[in-house]
Amino acid sequence: MNGHKNTVRFVVVVVSTVIAFAPARGEDAFKAFKQLDSSVKMPKLNAFSPNLGATFEQSTVRNVSLEAKLTNDGEPMQQGLSWRVFSPIPGDDGKLPLLASAEGGSADFQLEPGDYFVNVSFGRAGATKKLMVPREGEVEKQVLVLDAGGVVLNAVSGSDTGIPAKDLKFDVYSSEVQDDGERGLVIADVAPNTIVRLNTGTYHIVSEYGSVNAVVRANIKVEAGKLTEATIQHRASQINLKLVSEPGGEAIADTAWSVLTSSGDIVAESVSAFPVMVLAEGEYSAVARNKDKIYQKDFVVTAGRNTDVEVLLTQ
């Protein structure tokens, strides 16, 4: 069991990644990037501009059309976008005031001449552009390129044993390590088989199976205009603990449990007649306390093989 402590905390990673435009389910899921919807009209806005501080007449209001694409050569997106228009002058709180917003696809804003910042987001992906609305002349359509794609995360136990969705979650972090040694959290508690929309780049994924020590880490690359499906392999299994008077007997109530590694570290505790927990592959000891008596049994967890661990009163 040399090295077991590391195995408990950081289980070996085996990743199957990048099925861009995957057949069947992959292509169906990717349709979320290309839905159809009408554009959104917004009311007139007064510009907060250091260059244009005066209030303009209604006749000077200009129509500004905005659209966004996943890639430079992609089609304009027609659903799933969130548009925000900001003043370039910070407010008293130091933040740029939000002037207007729109949801859906392409958007039209009625804006006074002046300077603005326009932001568009698609899930966790986004792009920002400085916009200058002229008092005269043509107002060009503004096109923002998100340079974004999506990822769908899932995991198995062992080679191919499915994991119930309720026992599995993912956290998505940036790939860069910050000055404090930590990674920036992008999105937490992602459910399996959920599309996460992200800007192009590499992300650090942390997959947790259960709540004890089955944790896998992997780096996943998101490509613009593509949907990546990643399946992470956990080296872990579900264990059911029972204190019994005879093999196959009923679990004895009022039992307190501790699960220890071979080095004596406690990894889980429970007060239940029949606790169920997920453990990383390795060697453990189950300690049961009942009526001031202690019973113990060593056991081995094999990846992908869920099992009952029975501790006998006679042991």
N, C-alpha and C positions, 0 to 999 in steps of 0.2 A: 504493500500500500504506500510505497514511497511516492510523494507528490500528490497524495489524495487531497490534501487541503486545497491545493490550487485547483484541482478538478472540481471540487465542490463549488468554488466561487466563480470559476470562469470556464466552465465546460468547453471541451474542444469544439471548434466551429466547423461545420461542413455546410456550405451554401450552394444551392442551385439557383442561378440568377439569370436575369435578362432573357425573357421570352417576349420580345417586342412584337406587337401585333400577333399575339399567340392565337392559334386556331380556337374556334368555338368561344369559350368564356372570355378569353383575352380580348378578342375583337369586340364582343358585345360590351364589355366593360369600357373599352376605349371610346365607344360612341358618346360617352358622357362629355368628351372633349369637343364634340361636333354637333351639338343640338341646335335646333332652329327656334328663334323667338323674334319678336318685334323689337325695334329700338325704343329707347325711353326718352321722352321729351321732358326738359326741366325748365322751370320758370327763370325769369330774368334775375341776374345777380349784379350787385354793385361791386366793382373791383376795388381791392385795397392795393394800390400800386404806388410805389415811391415816385414813379415818373409821371403818373397820371392821377393826381389827387382830387381833381374836380369831379362833381356829379354831372353825368352826361344826360342828355335828353333821351327820350324813348327811341328816337330815330337812330341813335348811335348804337343801339344794342345789336350785337352781331351773333349770328348762329354759328356755333362751333360743333362740327361733327367729329366724333371720336370712335375709333375701332381698335381692336387688339388682335394679335395673332400669336400662336404658339411659337412659330419660327418665321424667319424673314420671308420665306417663299410659301408659307402656309396660307390657308383661307381665313378670312375674318371670322372670329368666334361670335356665336350668336346666342350663347347662354352660359350662365355660371359666372359671369363677371360682376365685380363690384367696383364702381367708379367713385372717386372722391376728388373734389376740387378744393384746393386750399389757397388762402392768401399767402403771399410771400413775406408778409410782415408779422413777426411773432406777436402774440398777445401778451397780457400781463403775466401769464403763467409760463412764458417762454416757448409756448407751442404755437405752431401755425394754425390759425383759425380755420375750421372746416366751413366752407361756404355752401356746398351742395353735394349731393350724392345720387347715385342711380344704380339699379340692379338689373341684370339681364345680359343683353348683348351689346351691340353698338349703341352709342348714346349721342343725343344732341343736347347741348347746353346753350341757353341764351345768356351771353356774357357782355358786360360793358367792356369797352377797350381798357386794357391794362395787363398786368402780369399775374400769372397764376402758376401753381404747381398742380399737375394732374397725376393722380395715382390710380392704377388699375390692379386689382388682385384677382387671382383665380385659385381658390383654396389658399395654400401657403405660398404660392408663387405670386410675384408682383413686379411691377415696373413703375417708375416715376419719371415724369418729363416736365421741364419748364415750358410754359406756354405763354406767348405774347399775343394778345388779341389787338390787331391794329384798328385805328379809328376809320381808316379808309383802305380801299383796295380789297383784293380777294383774300378770303380766309380759307387757307388750305385745310383739307381733312387731316386730322392728326392720327397717326398710326403708331401704336406702341407695341413693341415686340416683347413678349413675356419670356422667351427663351426657357420654356418650361415643359415638363412632362409629368408622368405619374408613376406611382409604384403601388403594387398590391402585395401585402405581406402575409405569409402563412408559415406554418411550422408542422413538423411531424416528430414523433418520438421513435428513436431507433431508425431503422431503414425506411419504414413506410407506415407506421402506426399513427392514425389520425389523433388529433388532440381536440377535445371539446373546446368550442370557442370561449366558453365562460372561464376556462382555466388558462387562457393565453392572452397576453397583451404585448404591445410593442411600444417603445419610446424611440423617437427619431431625434438624433443630435447632429450638429454640424460636425464635419470631419476635422476641423481645426481645433487644436488644444489652446485654450486661453492662457493668459499669464498666470492665473491661479491654478493651472493644471487641470481645469475642468473643461468640458465641451459645452457649447451653448445648446440648450434644449430648443428644438424646433417645434415639436408637438408630442404630447404625452398621451398614454393610454389609448393607443390606436388599436381598434379591434381587427381581428384577422379578416381577410377578404374585403377590405375597405380601400377604395381608391384614395391615395394621399397625393394631392397636387403640389408639386415642388418645382423650384427653379432648377435648371440644369446644374449638376454637380455631384459630388460624392458625399454620402451621408453615413453616419455611424448609427447602426440599428442595434438596440438592446431588446432581446426577446426574453420574456419571463414566462415560464411554464409553472403554474402554481405560485405559491408564496414563500417557499423555503429557500432552495439553493439551485434550482434549475435555471441558469441564466446563460444565454448565448449572445455573443457580440459579433457583428459582421459589418463590413463596409459595402454599401450598395451604390451603384452609379445610376443616376437618373439622366436620361438623354432627352433633348428637346423633341417634342412631337411624338414621343413614344411612351408606351405603357410597359413598365418593367414588372414582371412577376418574380418574386423571390420566395423560395421555400427554405426555411432554416431547419436544420436537423438537431434536435435536442437529444443528448445522451442522458435520458432520464426516464422514470416510470412512476406510475401511481402505486402507492403502497397502502394497504388496509391493515391496521394493527388490531389484534384481539388478545385479551387475556382470557384463557379458557381452562376449564377443569379437565378436559379431554380433547384430543384432536377432533376438529370439526364441530366442537360444542358451541354453545351460545356465549357471546361476549359478556363478561362480568362487568356490571355497572360500578360506578364510584371508583374508577381507576384513573390515576394520573400518569401521564406518559412523558418520557424524555427520549429523544433520539440523538445518539452521539456518533461522531466519526471514530475511526479506529485510533485516532490520536487523542480522543477524549473530549473534543470540542462539542458542545451542545448546538445542534442545528435546528431543532424543533421541540416544542413542548405542547401538550394538550391535556385537557381534562375531559375525557369522553370515553364511553365504553367501546366505541368503534371508530377511532380517528382515521381519517383518510387524508393522505398528504402525498405530494410529488417530491421525489428526491432524485438528485443527480446520481448517475451511475457510480457505484463504489461499494465499500464495505462499511457497515454500521452496526451499532448495538441498540436494541430497544430495551428500555428500562421501564417496568410497570410498577407502580406503587398502589397497593390496595390493603386497607386495614393495617397500616403500619408495617406491612411486609413488602419486600422488594423482590421482583422477579426480573430476570434479564435473559436476553437471547441475541446472539450475533446473527446477522443476515446480510445478504448481498443483493444489491439492486443492479439489474441488467437492463440496458436501454431497450425500450419498446415492449417490455414484458411486465405488465401490471400483475400484482400478486398480493395474496394475503400473508401476513406474518403473524403466526399464532405463538403466543407465549404461554406455556403450561404452568399451572400452579405448582406442579411437582418439580419444576426446574429450579 
